[in-house]
Amino acid sequence: MSESFQTSPSFILLALLTGLLYFANGLRARSRVQKRIEATKADVLSISLGLVACLGHGFLLKTRLLQGDAISLGLIPMLSVTAFAMSLVIALNHIRRPMNHIAQLVFPIAGLTLLIQTVYPGQGPMRVDVAPALTLHIILSILAYSLLALGALQALYLTWQDQRMRKKQSGASLFLPIQTLDTLLFESIWTGLIALTLAIGTGFLFMDSHSVPGLIHHTILTALAWLVFVVLLWGRYRLGWRGSLAAGWTLLGFAFLALGYFGSKFVVEVLLS
């Protein structure tokens, strides 16, 4: 796509409409959570809104990220890609099991991230030599970050609800049972860890330069995050970790992961630029 299209009214209008779809779906999810509606079958409207919003978001991302033979790997584009992937996972998962308790946060965040990218593209570094191994590494990394970010949000929600139930606060009835929340949490962790393991493996295939800014810090923090999630799964199946304890380990692992990738990019592109 030409740069003229990226600044055209059509591009901006599509971004606004996509953002509105995200916000509308977030409000629908919020309403269902407040009414304690735990759907026993797929919510066709939520699925449709989510998939159409993701379709528009994906098209806009393709337009922004791909610049001829180069691809943008900047902070804002990668934040937008991660939000897109999280939204797509939730929209598809709605077919099997509604995740409105997470969707009420993720969809508005995706809409906000998209609008920020539209106003401030923040292309960051451009990479031309996108080898197949690098492409696979990027896809696996985005998938890992998205799944583990969903796990972190579910950990926060689980901790909050657990504390409310322990304090016996009024109106503390659960949208989903603790056992279901716990199952969803570890589904995200299992799949996210598999993707992260593959991403780390493919990362070594194309690591042709150790002088890339932030690479050492990124590698160390990512390895720490991987180790935390491995220990968490070991504790889950050997010691029966669950609830607030499992949520705490999840948040610790994701904190390392976020610092390793987005923290490094923030330092390089914002503080050192």
Summary of the structure (lengths in Angstrom):
residues: 273
radius of gyration: 19.2
end to end distance: 27.3
largest distance: 58.0
contacts: 895
relative contact order: 0.11
helix: 78%
strand: 3%
